[in-house]
Amino acid sequence: MKKEILEISNKRCTSYYAENSEYLIIQPIDDNDLSVLDSQVALISQRVSSPFTLVGFMISDWNAELSPWEAPPVFGKVGFGCGAERTLSYIERELIPHLIELYGFDENIPVILGGYSLAGFFSLWSSYKTDRFSAIMAASPSVWFPNWIDYAQNNVPRTKRIYLSLGDKEEKAKNKVMATVGDSIREQYDLLCKCGIDCVLEWNEGNHFKDTGLRCANGFIWCLTNQ
């Protein structure tokens, strides 16, 4: 695979390009994600025979750019913005078209969107907003987000394949809001099943910060092998 750094509409992107790619993976990332991206892509490549291209784009303001609506701080002093619509618009209207032109992909190449933590939550939310993605990978998504489950109960995803995962110690967090993540992801999974979504919920050993690259790799592998 060819690794290169791209600047697409003022966002720094790290691309892992394979010739004759049959799938395009899009992942919103921060510096922590970037530090394990090489090993993550290597793990996927070892397990998946189909050629793919993965592009991670940097999120500069995590709480603002990945949140679908405003919410008060849950930890620390920084609340959540409502920039998810703009981020999704960037992916659909700028990032994907640019990559299709740059690499000569088919206009209808299957696109998988996924991420970790709040980026996983953003990816899950995106499944309710557009049918552009062939699969969604939500690793340890922030489904504790205020009013999220109410939203999920009253809306139907437009993506037909969704991967969910969570660490088995995440619901033991001391923060009362974040400790609801276990019950929330169980309900999220049940809701997806009732909607007829091809989905899975995998439990990983450890807390929220363990083996993030491995968890993302496993999620993308599921998405790529369940098309």
C-alpha positions in Angstrom: 0.0 0.0 0.0 1.1 3.5 -0.7 1.0 5.9 2.3 0.8 9.6 1.6 -0.2 12.8 3.4 -2.9 14.8 1.6 -4.4 18.2 2.2 -8.1 18.1 1.2 -10.2 21.2 1.8 -7.8 22.4 4.5 -7.9 19.1 6.4 -4.9 16.9 6.8 -5.5 13.4 5.6 -3.4 10.3 5.8 -4.0 7.9 2.9 -3.2 4.2 2.5 -3.8 3.6 -1.1 -4.0 0.2 -2.8 -4.3 -0.2 -6.6 -7.6 -1.6 -7.8 -9.3 -0.9 -4.5 -12.7 -2.4 -4.1 -13.5 -0.5 -1.0 -12.8 2.9 0.5 -12.6 3.3 4.3 -13.0 6.8 5.8 -12.0 7.4 9.4 -12.1 10.6 11.5 -9.0 10.6 13.6 -7.0 12.5 16.3 -3.3 12.2 17.2 -3.9 9.1 19.2 -5.6 7.3 16.3 -2.8 8.5 14.0 -0.1 7.0 16.2 -1.6 3.5 15.7 -2.9 3.9 12.1 0.1 2.1 10.5 -0.4 -1.0 12.6 -4.2 -0.9 12.2 -4.0 -0.9 8.4 -1.4 -3.7 8.5 -3.7 -5.8 10.6 -6.6 -5.3 8.3 -4.5 -6.1 5.3 -3.4 -9.4 6.9 -7.0 -10.5 7.3 -8.7 -9.2 4.3 -8.0 -10.3 0.7 -9.9 -7.6 -1.1 -7.8 -4.5 -1.9 -8.9 -1.3 -0.1 -7.9 2.2 0.5 -8.1 3.8 4.0 -8.1 7.5 4.5 -8.0 9.1 8.0 -8.7 12.8 8.3 -7.8 14.9 11.3 -10.4 16.3 13.6 -9.1 19.5 15.2 -12.0 20.1 17.7 -13.2 16.6 18.7 -16.2 17.7 20.8 -17.5 20.3 18.3 -16.9 18.6 15.0 -18.3 15.1 15.9 -21.3 16.0 18.0 -24.8 16.1 16.4 -26.2 18.6 18.8 -25.0 20.8 21.7 -24.7 19.2 25.1 -23.1 20.3 28.4 -19.8 18.9 29.6 -19.8 15.3 30.7 -16.2 15.3 31.8 -13.9 18.3 32.2 -15.1 21.8 31.3 -15.6 21.5 27.5 -19.1 20.9 26.3 -20.2 19.5 23.0 -21.0 21.5 19.8 -23.2 20.7 16.8 -20.7 20.3 14.0 -21.5 16.8 12.9 -23.6 18.0 10.0 -20.7 20.0 8.6 -18.3 17.1 9.1 -20.6 14.7 7.3 -21.1 17.2 4.5 -17.3 17.4 4.2 -17.0 13.6 3.8 -19.8 13.3 1.3 -19.3 16.5 -0.8 -15.6 17.1 -0.6 -13.5 14.2 0.7 -15.1 11.2 -1.2 -15.4 13.1 -4.6 -11.7 14.2 -4.2 -10.5 10.7 -3.5 -12.6 9.2 -6.4 -11.0 11.7 -8.8 -7.5 11.4 -7.4 -7.4 7.6 -7.4 -9.7 6.9 -10.3 -12.2 5.0 -8.2 -15.6 4.0 -9.5 -18.2 6.6 -8.6 -20.2 4.0 -6.7 -17.3 2.4 -4.8 -18.5 1.0 -1.5 -17.5 3.4 1.3 -17.1 2.3 4.9 -17.2 5.0 7.6 -15.9 4.3 11.0 -14.1 5.6 14.1 -13.3 5.2 17.7 -15.0 6.8 20.7 -16.8 10.0 19.7 -15.7 9.3 16.1 -17.5 6.0 16.4 -20.5 7.8 17.7 -20.4 10.2 14.8 -20.2 7.3 12.4 -23.2 5.7 14.0 -25.2 8.9 13.9 -24.2 9.3 10.2 -25.9 6.0 9.5 -29.2 7.6 10.3 -28.5 10.6 8.0 -27.4 9.1 4.7 -27.4 5.9 2.6 -23.9 6.7 1.1 -22.1 4.2 3.3 -22.1 0.5 2.7 -21.2 -0.2 6.3 -20.5 1.7 9.6 -17.8 0.8 12.1 -18.5 2.2 15.6 -15.8 1.0 18.1 -16.5 2.0 21.7 -19.0 4.7 20.5 -20.1 7.4 22.9 -23.7 6.2 23.0 -23.9 7.7 26.5 -24.2 11.0 24.6 -27.2 13.0 26.1 -30.5 12.2 24.4 -28.9 9.8 21.9 -31.0 6.7 22.8 -34.2 8.8 22.5 -33.0 9.8 19.0 -32.2 6.1 18.1 -35.6 5.0 19.3 -37.3 7.4 17.0 -35.2 7.1 13.8 -34.2 4.3 11.5 -30.6 3.9 10.1 -30.1 4.2 6.3 -27.0 2.0 6.4 -27.7 -1.7 6.3 -24.5 -3.0 8.1 -23.3 -1.7 11.4 -20.5 -2.9 13.7 -20.6 -2.1 17.4 -18.0 -2.8 20.1 -17.3 -1.9 23.7 -14.7 -2.7 26.3 -16.1 -4.8 29.1 -14.9 -2.4 31.8 -16.2 0.8 30.2 -19.6 0.7 32.0 -17.7 0.6 35.3 -16.5 4.2 34.8 -16.7 6.5 37.8 -18.4 9.2 35.7 -22.2 8.5 36.1 -23.1 9.6 32.5 -20.3 7.6 30.9 -21.2 4.6 33.1 -24.5 4.3 31.2 -22.6 3.2 28.0 -23.1 -0.5 28.6 -26.9 -0.3 28.9 -27.0 2.2 26.0 -25.0 0.0 23.6 -27.1 -3.0 24.5 -30.3 -1.0 23.7 -28.6 0.4 20.5 -27.9 -3.1 19.3 -31.4 -4.3 20.1 -32.8 -1.3 18.1 -30.7 -2.1 15.1 -31.7 -5.8 15.2 -35.4 -4.8 15.3 -34.8 -2.6 12.2 -33.4 -5.5 10.3 -29.9 -4.2 10.2 -27.0 -6.6 9.7 -25.2 -5.9 12.9 -22.9 -7.3 15.6 -21.9 -6.2 19.1 -18.5 -7.4 20.1 -17.2 -7.1 23.7 -13.5 -6.4 24.2 -11.3 -6.9 27.2 -10.4 -3.7 29.1 -11.4 -0.1 29.5 -12.0 2.6 26.9 -8.3 3.2 26.2 -7.0 -0.4 25.6 -6.0 -1.6 22.2 -7.8 1.1 20.2 -6.1 0.3 16.9 -6.8 -3.4 17.3 -10.4 -2.7 18.0 -10.8 -0.5 15.0 -9.0 -3.1 12.8 -11.4 -5.8 14.0 -14.4 -3.6 13.2 -13.2 -2.7 9.7 -12.4 -6.4 9.0 -16.0 -7.3 9.9 -17.3 -4.5 7.7 -15.1 -5.6 4.8 -16.0 -9.3 5.1 -19.7 -8.8 5.5 -20.5 -6.9 2.3 
